[in-house]
């Protein structure tokens, strides 16, 4: 599903009058989650899931077929963990 199709789905399910309203709602949600994660706050939506920012440790490795090596820095990355309600709905196919 691409963004345009998702906007149409949100418009239908959210009973928005226009696609612009639905797109604004999606943008507000994604910006709000990103802002909370940047502030190192978790976002938990009961029945849906949780968004968290976790530290990903840097690593070092070797480029295959060469003698070159690389290292990456530690960084914060977003993660999503699905809630029980979402898992149950997907498993039931509803």
N, C-alpha and C positions, 0 to 999 in steps of 0.2 A: 504494500500500500504506500503510495507516495503522499507528499504533503497535501496536495490538492484534494485527493480522495479522503484523507483524514479530516481535513477541514469540513468537507461535505458531511461526513459521518458525525462530527461534533455538532454541526449545525442541526442535523436531524435529531440527534439524541438530546441536545441541550435546548432544543426549541428556540434557537436563535433566528431572528428575522432575516438576517443577511449573512453571507459568507464572511464579510468583513468583521462582523461582530464575533463570529466563531473563531476566526483567525486571531483577533485581538485577545480572546479568552485563552487560546492556546499559548500565545506569546506571553501573556501575563503570568500564566502558570509556569512556563519554562524559565522565564527571567526570575521569578520569585524563588524557584528551587535553586537555581544557580547562585543567586545572591545569598541564600541561606547557607549553601555549601561553602561558598567563599568565606563566609563568617564562621566556618567550622561548626555549624549547627546541623543536626540531623533533621530530616523531614519525614515524619511518620504519618501515613494515611491508613487508618485502621481498615482492614479488610482488603486493601489494595497492595500496600507495600511500604518500604522505607528507602529513602535516598540518604546515603552517607558519603562523606569524604574520608578516604583512608590514605595513609602514607604508603607509597610503593617504593621499596628499597631499590637503590641503584644496583646495577649489575655490570659485570665485565664479561667479555667473550671474545671469540676469535672468528673472523670472517672466513667462511669455508673456502678452501682452495687457495688461500693466501696466508702470509705470515702476519697480516694486519690484525691488531686487537682494538677493542673499543671498550669504553666504560660509559655508563649512563648515570645521571644524578638521581638522588632521591626526589620524589615529587608527589604531590597530592593528586589523587585520581577519584572520580566519582564512581560509586557503586550503587546498584539497586538490588534489593532483596524482595521478592514477591511475597505478599501476605497470604494467609491461609484462604481467605475468601477468593482471591484471584486464582490461586492454584486450583481450588475446588471447581470454579466455573470453567476453567480451561480443560480440566480433566473430564468434566461432564459434557463438554462441547456445547455449552450454552452461552 
